[in-house]
Amino acid sequence: MAKPEISLYDYIKALHLIFVITWFAGLFYIPRLFIYHIEASKKPSPEKEILTNQLQMMTKRLWYIITWPSAVLAILFAVWLLVLMPGWLQQPWMHIKLGFVLLLIAYHLKNHQIFKQLQRNEVKYTSNFMRIWNEGATLILFAIVFLVILKTSFNWIFGVIGILVLGILLMLGIKLYKRIRNRNPEA
């Protein structure tokens, strides 16, 4: 049985997917580190300083060694894919996907702003806000994956309802977790 020929497109697509995955990994974890940093800022000395220094180092490494390079490479390989397959830019699903990608980039840049503030020990958000903020990447990921997989068969009404239901479920989960933590701070 003859092996199918693997094209340049397949390699670029694989690299794009790898860097999208690592980009999202960073975007899922960085707000969690922000939450810990915000909560550490309320602790007494010397615990506050020890935790804050450790969390600043962890976020700096995650942000500059994994998340930013992954974002740049994911976008670079995405552009390369569009150069190889320019017809995709004629597809309505691709326009919407690119809209979500722009939203993802805006989310990334806002995280960068929060990162810089916390590196200067400027706490401007509550840990509860950051728990909700943390779900932004999840909602964007769901939207993009469903668009890419379903393409033209995507039913917009059910898609929008599905994203809203997912958002509501995430918010309910956050509220439930907050109640559990209020009863048991070690949860």
LOSELUM-692333 format. One record per residue: residue number from 0; x, y, z of N, C-alpha, C, O, CB in turn. Coordinates in Angstrom, 3 decimals, padded with zeros to 6 digits. Glycine has a CB too. Layout:
N
(node NUM (X Y Z) (X Y Z) (X Y Z) (X Y Z) (X Y Z)) ...
END
This chain:
187
(node 0 (000.849 -001.177 000.000) (000.000 000.000 000.000) (000.898 001.244 000.000) (001.801 001.365 000.827) (-000.968 -000.004 001.231)) (node 1 (000.645 002.137 -000.909) (001.467 003.347 -001.040) (001.112 004.351 000.049) (-000.052 004.567 000.385) (001.280 003.985 -002.435)) (node 2 (002.172 004.956 000.586) (001.952 005.988 001.601) (001.543 007.283 000.913) (002.080 007.636 -000.137) (003.228 006.205 002.470)) (node 3 (000.575 007.995 001.519) (000.210 009.278 000.913) (001.351 010.278 001.089) (002.082 010.242 002.079) (-001.098 009.831 001.539)) (node 4 (001.485 011.160 000.120) (002.547 012.160 000.167) (002.180 013.249 001.177) (001.073 013.787 001.167) (002.791 012.775 -001.240)) (node 5 (003.129 013.550 002.033) (002.911 014.606 003.009) (003.424 015.905 002.410) (004.563 015.992 001.952) (003.617 014.288 004.368)) (node 6 (002.564 016.907 002.423) (002.910 018.171 001.780) (003.428 019.181 002.804) (003.319 018.982 004.013) (001.695 018.743 001.039)) (node 7 (003.985 020.252 002.290) (004.425 021.357 003.130) (003.256 021.862 003.968) (003.421 022.195 005.142) (005.013 022.498 002.271)) (node 8 (002.081 021.915 003.360) (000.869 022.347 004.056) (000.652 021.543 005.338) (000.329 022.115 006.379) (-000.352 022.210 003.134)) (node 9 (000.827 020.225 005.271) (000.608 019.374 006.444) (001.582 019.711 007.573) (001.199 019.729 008.743) (000.748 017.898 006.059)) (node 10 (002.828 019.975 007.224) (003.810 020.343 008.245) (003.479 021.695 008.875) (003.567 021.861 010.091) (005.217 020.378 007.640)) (node 11 (003.099 022.653 008.037) (002.770 023.987 008.543) (001.518 023.911 009.416) (001.450 024.562 010.458) (002.558 024.987 007.370)) (node 12 (000.546 023.134 009.005) (-000.683 022.963 009.790) (-000.365 022.326 011.146) (-000.890 022.757 012.173) (-001.708 022.094 009.015)) (node 13 (000.488 021.306 011.150) (000.876 020.656 012.415) (001.575 021.652 013.340) (001.281 021.708 014.534) (001.802 019.443 012.144)) (node 14 (002.498 022.436 012.786) (003.195 023.432 013.602) (002.234 024.497 014.120) (002.341 024.932 015.266) (004.317 024.089 012.794)) (node 15 (001.302 024.913 013.278) (000.287 025.884 013.706) (-000.506 025.330 014.892) (-000.690 026.016 015.897) (-000.670 026.230 012.532)) (node 16 (-000.966 024.099 014.769) (-001.747 023.489 015.859) (-000.934 023.346 017.138) (-001.453 023.599 018.225) (-002.266 022.122 015.433)) (node 17 (000.311 022.952 017.035) (001.163 022.815 018.223) (001.280 024.157 018.937) (001.146 024.223 020.159) (002.570 022.284 017.837)) (node 18 (001.528 025.221 018.186) (001.703 026.520 018.831) (000.384 027.130 019.293) (000.374 027.920 020.238) (002.394 027.470 017.886)) (node 19 (-000.727 026.782 018.649) (-002.035 027.206 019.175) (-002.263 026.537 020.527) (-002.725 027.180 021.470) (-003.193 026.848 018.176)) (node 20 (-001.943 025.254 020.621) (-002.135 024.525 021.881) (-001.266 025.114 022.992) (-001.747 025.322 024.105) (-001.809 023.029 021.692)) (node 21 (000.004 025.385 022.703) (000.876 025.934 023.748) (000.488 027.371 024.082) (000.645 027.801 025.224) (002.348 025.875 023.309)) (node 22 (-000.017 028.120 023.096) (-000.497 029.481 023.361) (-001.678 029.434 024.328) (-001.722 030.180 025.307) (-000.904 030.191 022.039)) (node 23 (-002.629 028.557 024.045) (-003.780 028.423 024.939) (-003.366 027.908 026.312) (-003.934 028.319 027.324) (-004.821 027.489 024.327)) (node 24 (-002.391 027.019 026.360) (-001.909 026.547 027.667) (-001.452 027.738 028.508) (-001.789 027.837 029.688) (-000.744 025.524 027.496)) (node 25 (-000.686 028.638 027.897) (-000.244 029.833 028.601) (-001.405 030.724 028.997) (-001.436 031.255 030.107) (000.724 030.610 027.747)) (node 26 (-002.375 030.890 028.080) (-003.523 031.748 028.374) (-004.452 031.137 029.422) (-005.162 031.863 030.118) (-004.302 032.024 027.101)) (node 27 (-004.453 029.819 029.539) (-005.250 029.187 030.594) (-004.571 029.342 031.960) (-005.246 029.509 032.976) (-005.471 027.692 030.277)) (node 28 (-003.251 029.287 031.978) (-002.529 029.276 033.258) (-002.202 030.669 033.795) (-002.176 030.865 035.010) (-001.253 028.500 033.107)) (node 29 (-001.954 031.638 032.913) (-001.516 032.953 033.393) (-002.554 033.622 034.297) (-002.162 034.186 035.318) (-001.212 033.858 032.212)) (node 30 (-003.862 033.595 033.982) (-004.811 034.214 034.914) (-004.859 033.480 036.262) (-005.128 034.093 037.295) (-006.207 034.243 034.291)) (node 31 (-004.603 032.183 036.247) (-004.557 031.422 037.503) (-003.404 031.950 038.355) (-003.564 032.132 039.562) (-004.390 029.884 037.230)) (node 32 (-002.254 032.197 037.747) (-001.128 032.778 038.490) (-001.457 034.195 038.956) (-001.022 034.611 040.030) (000.144 032.792 037.618)) (node 33 (-002.223 034.936 038.155) (-002.659 036.265 038.588) (-003.514 036.162 039.849) (-003.369 036.967 040.769) (-003.446 036.971 037.463)) (node 34 (-004.404 035.173 039.891) (-005.261 034.969 041.061) (-004.403 034.723 042.293) (-004.622 035.328 043.342) (-006.233 033.785 040.834)) (node 35 (-003.428 033.836 042.161) (-002.553 033.535 043.299) (-001.770 034.776 043.728) (-001.580 035.006 044.922) (-001.580 032.393 042.944)) (node 36 (-001.320 035.569 042.769) (-000.567 036.787 043.068) (-001.454 037.783 043.826) (-001.030 038.364 044.824) (-000.024 037.427 041.762)) (node 37 (-002.670 037.971 043.350) (-003.609 038.883 044.006) (-003.889 038.414 045.427) (-003.904 039.225 046.353) (-004.926 038.984 043.207)) (node 38 (-004.109 037.121 045.610) (-004.379 036.592 046.952) (-003.140 036.677 047.835) (-003.259 036.909 049.038) (-004.863 035.138 046.869)) (node 39 (-001.966 036.496 047.266) (-000.725 036.606 048.044) (-000.512 038.037 048.535) (000.067 038.254 049.599) (000.483 036.153 047.201)) (node 40 (-000.981 039.007 047.757) (-000.782 040.414 048.135) (-001.548 040.789 049.406) (-001.292 041.836 050.000) (-001.215 041.328 046.992)) (node 41 (-002.480 039.940 049.818) (-003.272 040.206 051.019) (-002.732 039.471 052.255) (-003.268 039.618 053.354) (-004.718 039.805 050.777)) (node 42 (-001.686 038.695 052.067) (-001.106 037.925 053.174) (-000.188 038.817 054.007) (000.265 039.859 053.536) (-000.324 036.694 052.640)) (node 43 (000.081 038.408 055.237) (001.010 039.177 056.090) (002.465 038.922 055.666) (002.778 037.920 055.021) (000.814 038.798 057.594)) (node 44 (003.331 039.848 056.044) (004.774 039.663 055.795) (005.292 038.580 056.733) (004.748 038.445 057.828) (005.571 041.007 056.001)) (node 45 (006.278 037.824 056.384) (007.054 037.802 055.139) (006.437 036.917 054.064) (006.952 036.850 052.948) (008.458 037.334 055.422)) (node 46 (005.326 036.229 054.391) (004.679 035.332 053.428) (004.316 036.080 052.140) (004.507 035.560 051.041) (003.415 034.699 054.051)) (node 47 (003.797 037.286 052.281) (003.412 038.104 051.127) (004.588 038.288 050.170) (004.445 038.054 048.970) (002.891 039.475 051.591)) (node 48 (005.732 038.697 050.675) (006.893 038.972 049.827) (007.454 037.695 049.205) (007.847 037.683 048.038) (007.980 039.675 050.634)) (node 49 (007.488 036.635 049.986) (008.011 035.359 049.466) (007.131 034.862 048.315) (007.633 034.522 047.243) (008.079 034.284 050.599)) (node 50 (005.828 034.822 048.543) (004.907 034.342 047.510) (004.895 035.261 046.289) (004.923 034.794 045.151) (003.495 034.220 048.080)) (node 51 (004.854 036.558 046.533) (004.812 037.519 045.427) (006.048 037.387 044.541) (005.933 037.373 043.316) (004.701 038.954 045.967)) (node 52 (007.211 037.292 045.144) (008.444 037.140 044.348) (008.419 035.851 043.530) (008.787 035.850 042.356) (009.685 037.152 045.266)) (node 53 (007.987 034.762 044.148) (007.917 033.481 043.439) (006.920 033.549 042.291) (007.211 033.089 041.187) (007.531 032.351 044.404)) (node 54 (005.743 034.123 042.547) (004.717 034.204 041.511) (005.123 035.148 040.380) (004.794 034.895 039.222) (003.398 034.661 042.118)) (node 55 (005.827 036.221 040.694) (006.317 037.113 039.642) (007.306 036.391 038.731) (007.274 036.564 037.512) (006.977 038.355 040.257)) (node 56 (008.175 035.590 039.320) (009.136 034.839 038.518) (008.410 033.790 037.649) (008.720 033.632 036.468) (010.184 034.153 039.437)) (node 57 (007.455 033.088 038.244) (006.719 032.068 037.490) (005.948 032.682 036.323) (005.981 032.159 035.209) (005.755 031.317 038.414)) (node 58 (005.247 033.803 036.580) (004.478 034.426 035.498) (005.395 034.980 034.413) (005.078 034.900 033.227) (003.590 035.545 036.051)) (node 59 (006.525 035.537 034.818) (007.469 036.080 033.837) (007.989 034.967 032.921) (008.053 035.143 031.705) (008.651 036.784 034.552)) (node 60 (008.349 033.853 033.491) (008.843 032.730 032.681) (007.749 032.175 031.775) (007.982 031.943 030.589) (009.383 031.615 033.586)) (node 61 (006.551 031.961 032.329) (005.435 031.451 031.524) (005.122 032.412 030.375) (004.937 031.990 029.233) (004.177 031.243 032.406)) (node 62 (005.066 033.688 030.686) (004.642 034.684 029.711) (005.656 034.871 028.592) (005.294 034.904 027.415) (004.398 036.002 030.398)) (node 63 (006.924 034.993 028.962) (007.940 035.307 027.946) (008.590 034.080 027.311) (009.120 034.180 026.204) (009.007 036.158 028.557)) (node 64 (008.565 032.937 027.973) (009.217 031.754 027.418) (008.226 030.845 026.687) (008.605 030.149 025.745) (009.912 030.974 028.527)) (node 65 (006.958 030.847 027.115) (005.970 029.964 026.484) (004.884 030.744 025.743) (004.684 030.542 024.545) (005.328 029.067 027.534)) (node 66 (004.183 031.630 026.447) (002.969 032.213 025.891) (003.236 033.162 024.723) (002.650 032.995 023.654) (002.224 032.943 026.968)) (node 67 (004.106 034.152 024.908) (004.386 035.084 023.805) (004.989 034.382 022.587) (004.501 034.586 021.475) (005.331 036.183 024.279)) (node 68 (006.039 033.557 022.756) (006.568 032.879 021.561) (005.522 032.004 020.864) (005.482 031.939 019.635) (007.769 032.024 021.942)) (node 69 (004.684 031.337 021.645) (003.642 030.488 021.053) (002.641 031.321 020.263) (002.221 030.922 019.177) (002.913 029.689 022.144)) (node 70 (002.255 032.481 020.805) (001.313 033.356 020.103) (001.900 033.808 018.770) (001.235 033.745 017.736) (000.956 034.581 020.971)) (node 71 (003.139 034.258 018.804) (003.786 034.750 017.588) (003.909 033.628 016.556) (003.604 033.831 015.381) (005.179 035.334 017.913)) (node 72 (004.350 032.454 016.988) (004.525 031.342 016.046) (003.184 030.822 015.531) (003.078 030.476 014.355) (005.303 030.204 016.711)) (node 73 (002.160 030.758 016.380) (000.831 030.317 015.923) (000.317 031.256 014.838) (-000.223 030.811 013.825) (-000.175 030.263 017.109)) (node 74 (000.488 032.556 015.056) (000.031 033.534 014.063) (000.867 033.449 012.791) (000.324 033.516 011.688) (000.093 034.959 014.639)) (node 75 (002.170 033.302 012.934) (003.057 033.185 011.774) (002.670 031.989 010.906) (002.554 032.112 009.687) (004.519 033.055 012.230)) (node 76 (002.472 030.828 011.541) (002.099 029.642 010.779) (000.682 029.755 010.213) (000.400 029.196 009.153) (002.213 028.401 011.656)) (node 77 (-000.210 030.467 010.898) (-001.565 030.694 010.376) (-001.506 031.531 009.102) (-002.186 031.227 008.122) (-002.453 031.394 011.437)) (node 78 (-000.694 032.581 009.118) (-000.540 033.416 007.920) (000.038 032.583 006.778) (-000.395 032.703 005.632) (000.372 034.643 008.213)) (node 79 (001.009 031.747 007.095) (001.619 030.878 006.088) (000.564 029.944 005.488) (000.542 029.726 004.276) (002.781 030.057 006.708)) (node 80 (-000.309 029.393 006.336) (-001.386 028.534 005.835) (-002.308 029.300 004.898) (-002.741 028.769 003.875) (-002.192 027.950 006.999)) (node 81 (-002.609 030.547 005.245) (-003.484 031.348 004.387) (-002.799 031.694 003.065) (-003.462 031.819 002.035) (-003.907 032.634 005.112)) (node 82 (-001.488 031.846 003.092) (-000.743 032.063 001.850) (-000.821 030.810 000.979) (-000.973 030.906 -000.238) (000.739 032.430 002.149)) (node 83 (-000.716 029.635 001.602) (-000.794 028.369 000.854) (-002.217 028.077 000.377) (-002.410 027.436 -000.657) (-000.294 027.208 001.723)) (node 84 (-003.217 028.551 001.136) (-004.625 028.276 000.822) (-005.421 029.579 000.794) (-006.285 029.777 001.649) (-005.236 027.293 001.856)) (node 85 (-005.160 030.469 -000.158) (-005.824 031.780 -000.158) (-007.343 031.700 -000.335) (-008.056 032.635 000.028) (-005.245 032.636 -001.253)) (node 86 (-007.833 030.612 -000.880) (-009.277 030.432 -001.059) (-010.047 030.439 000.245) (-011.239 030.745 000.264) (-009.546 029.148 -001.779)) (node 87 (-009.371 030.104 001.342) (-010.057 030.114 002.643) (-010.577 031.501 002.997) (-011.580 031.636 003.698) (-009.117 029.623 003.741)) (node 88 (-009.893 032.526 002.512) (-010.317 033.886 002.835) (-011.640 034.249 002.164) (-012.215 035.297 002.457) (-009.243 034.878 002.422)) (node 89 (-012.123 033.399 001.276) (-013.429 033.604 000.641) (-014.551 032.920 001.431) (-015.730 033.124 001.144) (-013.405 033.075 -000.800)) (node 90 (-014.178 032.112 002.420) (-015.158 031.340 003.183) (-015.715 032.147 004.352) (-014.937 032.721 005.115) (-014.529 030.044 003.695)) (node 91 (-017.043 032.209 004.518) (-017.628 032.969 005.631) (-017.162 032.489 007.011) (-016.949 033.305 007.908) (-019.134 032.887 005.560)) (node 92 (-017.002 031.175 007.186) (-016.576 030.664 008.486) (-015.192 031.189 008.844) (-014.899 031.421 010.017) (-016.579 029.130 008.489)) (node 93 (-014.333 031.379 007.831) (-012.977 031.876 008.078) (-013.014 033.329 008.541) (-012.215 033.727 009.389) (-012.112 031.742 006.809)) (node 94 (-013.927 034.122 007.996) (-014.058 035.517 008.439) (-014.419 035.567 009.919) (-013.873 036.366 010.679) (-015.128 036.264 007.601)) (node 95 (-015.343 034.705 010.313) (-015.770 034.683 011.716) (-014.649 034.142 012.601) (-014.417 034.646 013.700) (-017.050 033.827 011.887)) (node 96 (-013.957 033.111 012.113) (-012.818 032.578 012.866) (-011.771 033.668 013.081) (-011.256 033.825 014.188) (-012.192 031.371 012.128)) (node 97 (-011.461 034.410 012.043) (-010.471 035.475 012.167) (-010.950 036.558 013.138) (-010.139 037.182 013.823) (-010.175 036.088 010.790)) (node 98 (-012.253 036.778 013.195) (-012.806 037.692 014.199) (-012.531 037.196 015.605) (-012.150 037.972 016.481) (-014.308 037.867 013.996)) (node 99 (-012.726 035.896 015.823) (-012.424 035.315 017.137) (-010.924 035.339 017.421) (-010.514 035.512 018.569) (-012.949 033.873 017.218)) (node 100 (-010.109 035.169 016.391) (-008.658 035.251 016.579) (-008.272 036.667 017.006) (-007.418 036.836 017.876) (-007.906 034.851 015.277)) (node 101 (-008.891 037.685 016.403) (-008.637 039.066 016.839) (-009.069 039.263 018.292) (-008.392 039.949 019.058) (-009.378 040.068 015.923)) (node 102 (-010.188 038.665 018.665) (-010.634 038.725 020.065) (-009.621 038.029 020.973) (-009.348 038.502 022.077) (-012.035 038.071 020.224)) (node 103 (-009.064 036.910 020.512) (-008.041 036.199 021.272) (-006.786 037.054 021.441) (-006.186 037.085 022.515) (-007.690 034.877 020.583)) (node 104 (-006.401 037.738 020.385) (-005.228 038.617 020.468) (-005.499 039.755 021.460) (-004.620 040.116 022.243) (-004.868 039.192 019.062)) (node 105 (-006.710 040.317 021.428) (-007.069 041.371 022.389) (-007.024 040.829 023.819) (-006.552 041.509 024.730) (-008.481 041.939 022.075)) (node 106 (-007.517 039.603 024.012) (-007.475 038.952 025.328) (-006.021 038.771 025.775) (-005.682 039.019 026.932) (-008.207 037.576 025.287)) (node 107 (-005.182 038.343 024.856) (-003.752 038.159 025.139) (-003.121 039.494 025.558) (-002.390 039.557 026.547) (-003.015 037.578 023.893)) (node 108 (-003.405 040.545 024.809) (-002.821 041.858 025.109) (-003.314 042.409 026.446) (-002.557 043.058 027.167) (-003.151 042.846 023.991)) (node 109 (-004.578 042.152 026.777) (-005.089 042.577 028.094) (-004.373 041.794 029.200) (-004.036 042.357 030.241) (-006.641 042.363 028.188)) (node 110 (-004.145 040.515 028.977) (-003.377 039.729 029.942) (-001.967 040.295 030.092) (-001.404 040.297 031.187) (-003.316 038.250 029.509)) (node 111 (-001.406 040.771 028.994) (-000.070 041.366 029.067) (-000.103 042.625 029.943) (000.804 042.861 030.741) (000.457 041.706 027.641)) (node 112 (-001.137 043.410 029.785) (-001.287 044.619 030.610) (-001.398 044.249 032.095) (-000.755 044.871 032.940) (-002.536 045.430 030.165)) (node 113 (-002.206 043.245 032.408) (-002.357 042.800 033.794) (-001.037 042.237 034.308) (-000.649 042.497 035.448) (-003.478 041.738 033.911)) (node 114 (-000.347 041.469 033.471) (000.961 040.919 033.822) (001.919 042.039 034.224) (002.569 041.963 035.266) (001.543 040.111 032.644)) (node 115 (002.003 043.076 033.393) (002.919 044.189 033.678) (002.546 044.887 034.991) (003.424 045.256 035.771) (002.907 045.208 032.516)) (node 116 (001.255 045.064 035.229) (000.815 045.689 036.479) (001.240 044.852 037.683) (001.764 045.385 038.661) (-000.714 045.878 036.478)) (node 117 (001.018 043.561 037.612) (001.368 042.698 038.744) (002.880 042.585 038.916) (003.358 042.388 040.034) (000.763 041.306 038.557)) (node 118 (003.629 042.705 037.845) (005.089 042.711 037.980) (005.546 043.942 038.773) (006.592 043.921 039.422) (005.765 042.689 036.583)) (node 119 (004.745 045.012 038.710) (005.042 046.226 039.488) (004.301 046.217 040.831) (004.293 047.222 041.541) (004.656 047.488 038.682)) (node 120 (003.681 045.085 041.178) (002.882 044.935 042.403) (001.697 045.887 042.454) (001.285 046.314 043.533) (003.752 045.156 043.618)) (node 121 (001.151 046.219 041.299) (-000.066 047.021 041.213) (-001.249 046.062 041.067) (-001.452 045.474 040.005) (-000.002 048.040 040.009)) (node 122 (-002.013 045.911 042.124) (-003.167 045.014 042.113) (-004.408 045.849 041.821) (-004.851 046.631 042.662) (-003.310 044.242 043.475)) (node 123 (-004.965 045.680 040.626) (-006.120 046.474 040.205) (-007.396 045.644 040.067) (-008.468 046.193 039.815) (-005.819 047.154 038.891)) (node 124 (-007.287 044.341 040.230) (-008.439 043.461 040.064) (-008.554 042.554 041.279) (-007.578 042.309 041.989) (-008.321 042.624 038.762)) (node 125 (-009.762 042.064 041.502) (-009.968 041.103 042.584) (-009.682 039.698 042.060) (-009.676 039.459 040.853) (-011.418 041.199 043.153)) (node 126 (-009.449 038.785 042.985) (-009.228 037.400 042.562) (-010.506 036.825 041.964) (-010.444 035.975 041.076) (-008.752 036.532 043.750)) (node 127 (-011.658 037.274 042.438) (-012.923 036.790 041.870) (-013.081 037.261 040.418) (-013.517 036.491 039.563) (-014.120 037.278 042.724)) (node 128 (-012.732 038.516 040.139) (-012.765 039.001 038.765) (-011.848 038.156 037.889) (-012.212 037.790 036.771) (-012.354 040.484 038.702)) (node 129 (-010.655 037.847 038.399) (-009.699 037.068 037.606) (-010.197 035.650 037.353) (-009.886 035.062 036.317) (-008.346 037.021 038.308)) (node 130 (-010.963 035.097 038.284) (-011.544 033.760 038.050) (-012.511 033.807 036.869) (-012.546 032.885 036.054) (-012.277 033.244 039.324)) (node 131 (-013.283 034.866 036.782) (-014.207 035.019 035.655) (-013.405 035.303 034.379) (-013.671 034.715 033.331) (-015.237 036.166 035.930)) (node 132 (-012.427 036.202 034.477) (-011.570 036.550 033.330) (-010.885 035.298 032.767) (-010.704 035.169 031.556) (-010.503 037.602 033.747)) (node 133 (-010.513 034.393 033.652) (-009.814 033.169 033.273) (-010.610 032.342 032.258) (-010.030 031.558 031.507) (-009.526 032.332 034.511)) (node 134 (-011.929 032.515 032.235) (-012.761 031.712 031.334) (-012.838 032.293 029.920) (-013.385 031.657 029.019) (-014.158 031.587 031.904)) (node 135 (-012.295 033.493 029.721) (-012.326 034.103 028.394) (-011.677 033.235 027.335) (-012.231 033.054 026.251) (-011.648 035.440 028.427)) (node 136 (-010.511 032.698 027.641) (-009.809 031.846 026.670) (-010.617 030.587 026.370) (-010.609 030.098 025.240) (-008.411 031.464 027.197)) (node 137 (-011.309 030.063 027.370) (-012.126 028.856 027.167) (-013.237 029.127 026.157) (-013.460 028.336 025.241) (-012.731 028.373 028.507)) (node 138 (-013.929 030.244 026.331) (-015.021 030.573 025.417) (-014.507 030.789 023.991) (-015.122 030.330 023.028) (-015.761 031.824 025.905)) (node 139 (-013.391 031.480 023.863) (-012.817 031.716 022.535) (-012.372 030.401 021.898) (-012.583 030.181 020.705) (-011.626 032.692 022.627)) (node 140 (-011.754 029.525 022.700) (-011.318 028.224 022.183) (-012.503 027.421 021.652) (-012.440 026.877 020.550) (-010.591 027.426 023.278)) (node 141 (-013.580 027.346 022.429) (-014.765 026.612 021.982) (-015.271 027.177 020.657) (-015.558 026.420 019.730) (-015.877 026.673 023.052)) (node 142 (-015.382 028.493 020.565) (-015.902 029.115 019.347) (-015.020 028.779 018.147) (-015.528 028.401 017.091) (-016.001 030.639 019.523)) (node 143 (-013.721 028.914 018.300) (-012.805 028.668 017.177) (-012.816 027.201 016.754) (-012.875 026.901 015.562) (-011.379 029.087 017.553)) (node 144 (-012.762 026.294 017.714) (-012.734 024.863 017.359) (-014.021 024.464 016.645) (-013.970 023.767 015.631) (-012.537 023.989 018.623)) (node 145 (-015.169 024.894 017.156) (-016.417 024.537 016.484) (-016.499 025.137 015.085) (-017.000 024.494 014.162) (-017.607 024.994 017.312)) (node 146 (-016.013 026.358 014.923) (-016.006 026.965 013.586) (-015.122 026.181 012.622) (-015.517 025.913 011.487) (-015.528 028.418 013.664)) (node 147 (-013.935 025.818 013.071) (-012.991 025.112 012.195) (-013.500 023.721 011.847) (-013.384 023.292 010.699) (-011.613 025.012 012.859)) (node 148 (-014.057 023.017 012.812) (-014.515 021.646 012.561) (-015.803 021.622 011.743) (-015.922 020.836 010.802) (-014.730 020.910 013.882)) (node 149 (-016.763 022.472 012.089) (-018.069 022.415 011.432) (-018.155 023.244 010.157) (-018.997 022.967 009.303) (-019.124 022.873 012.383)) (node 150 (-017.316 024.239 010.014) (-017.250 025.116 008.835) (-018.633 025.550 008.355) (-019.364 026.217 009.087) (-016.518 024.411 007.701)) (node 151 (-018.990 025.176 007.131) (-020.237 025.668 006.547) (-021.477 024.999 007.133) (-022.584 025.511 006.967) (-020.215 025.461 005.056)) (node 152 (-021.315 023.872 007.810) (-022.487 023.236 008.407) (-022.799 023.798 009.789) (-023.720 023.339 010.465) (-022.277 021.734 008.497)) (node 153 (-022.027 024.789 010.198) (-022.212 025.397 011.510) (-023.554 026.123 011.550) (-023.813 027.007 010.733) (-021.051 026.372 011.837)) (node 154 (-024.393 025.749 012.489) (-025.682 026.393 012.660) (-025.485 027.547 013.638) (-025.247 027.330 014.826) (-026.773 025.380 013.169)) (node 155 (-025.585 028.759 013.137) (-025.238 029.948 013.924) (-026.125 030.118 015.146) (-025.641 030.525 016.202) (-025.331 031.186 013.061)) (node 156 (-027.387 029.823 015.030) (-028.287 029.996 016.182) (-027.867 029.054 017.296) (-027.703 029.479 018.440) (-029.771 029.736 015.783)) (node 157 (-027.691 027.778 016.975) (-027.275 026.821 018.004) (-025.865 027.106 018.493) (-025.559 026.880 019.663) (-027.359 025.396 017.469)) (node 158 (-025.007 027.596 017.614) (-023.643 027.943 018.015) (-023.625 029.069 019.025) (-022.933 028.987 020.039) (-022.819 028.331 016.805)) (node 159 (-024.380 030.118 018.756) (-024.434 031.257 019.682) (-025.068 030.822 021.002) (-024.577 031.169 022.077) (-025.232 032.440 019.061)) (node 160 (-026.149 030.069 020.916) (-026.802 029.575 022.143) (-025.833 028.692 022.921) (-025.756 028.785 024.146) (-028.105 028.782 021.804)) (node 161 (-025.100 027.843 022.222) (-024.139 026.958 022.884) (-023.052 027.723 023.613) (-022.707 027.379 024.743) (-023.510 026.030 021.878)) (node 162 (-022.497 028.771 022.977) (-021.463 029.588 023.621) (-022.044 030.298 024.842) (-021.390 030.379 025.881) (-020.876 030.622 022.622)) (node 163 (-023.283 030.818 024.721) (-023.924 031.485 025.870) (-024.174 030.509 027.016) (-023.937 030.835 028.179) (-025.251 032.130 025.440)) (node 164 (-024.653 029.311 026.682) (-024.881 028.298 027.722) (-023.565 027.915 028.386) (-023.501 027.782 029.608) (-025.560 027.043 027.125)) (node 165 (-022.523 027.739 027.594) (-021.211 027.429 028.153) (-020.758 028.545 029.096) (-020.266 028.274 030.191) (-020.176 027.222 027.025)) (node 166 (-020.923 029.790 028.671) (-020.559 030.931 029.511) (-021.332 030.934 030.823) (-020.761 031.169 031.887) (-020.805 032.235 028.765)) (node 167 (-022.633 030.672 030.741) (-023.469 030.625 031.954) (-023.015 029.498 032.872) (-022.913 029.683 034.084) (-024.960 030.439 031.585)) (node 168 (-022.741 028.329 032.296) (-022.268 027.196 033.104) (-020.927 027.504 033.770) (-020.713 027.144 034.927) (-022.140 025.937 032.232)) (node 169 (-020.036 028.160 033.052) (-018.746 028.548 033.640) (-018.945 029.523 034.788) (-018.302 029.390 035.829) (-017.829 029.173 032.575)) (node 170 (-019.828 030.502 034.615) (-020.088 031.475 035.689) (-020.718 030.797 036.901) (-020.365 031.108 038.038) (-021.007 032.605 035.183)) (node 171 (-021.651 029.868 036.665) (-022.249 029.128 037.777) (-021.195 028.296 038.505) (-021.202 028.210 039.732) (-023.383 028.221 037.272)) (node 172 (-020.296 027.690 037.744) (-019.212 026.918 038.356) (-018.308 027.794 039.203) (-017.871 027.380 040.277) (-018.392 026.219 037.285)) (node 173 (-018.025 029.000 038.733) (-017.188 029.932 039.501) (-017.892 030.333 040.793) (-017.268 030.372 041.853) (-016.854 031.188 038.661)) (node 174 (-019.201 030.635 040.711) (-019.956 031.011 041.913) (-020.018 029.857 042.911) (-019.890 030.068 044.117) (-021.379 031.454 041.535)) (node 175 (-020.216 028.634 042.406) (-020.247 027.464 043.278) (-018.901 027.274 043.963) (-018.841 027.009 045.164) (-020.622 026.206 042.481)) (node 176 (-017.826 027.409 043.204) (-016.488 027.262 043.774) (-016.222 028.340 044.832) (-015.580 028.071 045.847) (-015.422 027.334 042.664)) (node 177 (-016.717 029.554 044.592) (-016.553 030.632 045.572) (-017.258 030.287 046.877) (-016.718 030.524 047.958) (-017.096 031.957 045.013)) (node 178 (-018.457 029.730 046.781) (-019.192 029.308 047.999) (-018.427 028.217 048.747) (-018.322 028.242 049.974) (-020.614 028.794 047.630)) (node 179 (-017.903 027.271 047.994) (-017.137 026.178 048.614) (-015.908 026.743 049.306) (-015.584 026.340 050.423) (-016.721 025.117 047.556)) (node 180 (-015.220 027.675 048.652) (-014.016 028.283 049.253) (-014.355 029.115 050.469) (-013.581 029.151 051.426) (-013.288 029.149 048.234)) (node 181 (-015.499 029.789 050.454) (-015.901 030.576 051.621) (-016.132 029.678 052.841) (-015.851 030.067 053.974) (-017.176 031.380 051.307)) (node 182 (-016.639 028.490 052.593) (-016.858 027.526 053.688) (-015.565 026.841 054.099) (-015.341 026.567 055.278) (-017.888 026.471 053.272)) (node 183 (-014.704 026.564 053.101) (-013.463 025.873 053.352) (-012.346 026.531 052.554) (-012.152 026.198 051.385) (-013.588 024.383 053.000)) (node 184 (-011.603 027.463 053.163) (-010.556 028.195 052.426) (-009.472 027.319 051.823) (-008.749 027.768 050.934) (-009.914 029.181 053.331)) (node 185 (-009.339 026.087 052.280) (-008.309 025.193 051.747) (-008.781 024.433 050.512) (-008.007 023.671 049.933) (-007.877 024.209 052.814)) (node 186 (-010.038 024.622 050.092) (-010.590 023.882 048.943) (-009.987 024.354 047.646) (-010.335 023.843 046.581) (-012.105 024.026 048.884)) 
END
